[in-house]
Amino acid sequence: MENYREVIRNKRKKLGWSQYKLAKELGITQSFINEIESGKKSPSIDVFFRICEALEIRVFPEKE
């Protein structure tokens, strides 16, 4: 099972986005995106949800 860092990195790459592009979309630094993806830092819950929204990552499964 992938951890959230791998999910973020893989989805970003699948979309063809650089760390810089994602950072610019979110109004944060590219180095912070790098630190999140590499496990050096953890995003706040707000930043986590903003990343998921920008990359169209579903956080909660759909109800049937």
KATAWO-V930069 format. One line per field, one symbol per residue. ss: DSSP state (@ for helix, = for strand, . for the rest). A space follows every 10 residues. Layout:
BEGIN
ss = ???
END
This chain:
BEGIN
ss = ...@@@@@@@ @@@@....@@ @@@@@@...@ @@@@@@@@.. ....@@@@@@ @@@@@..... ....
END
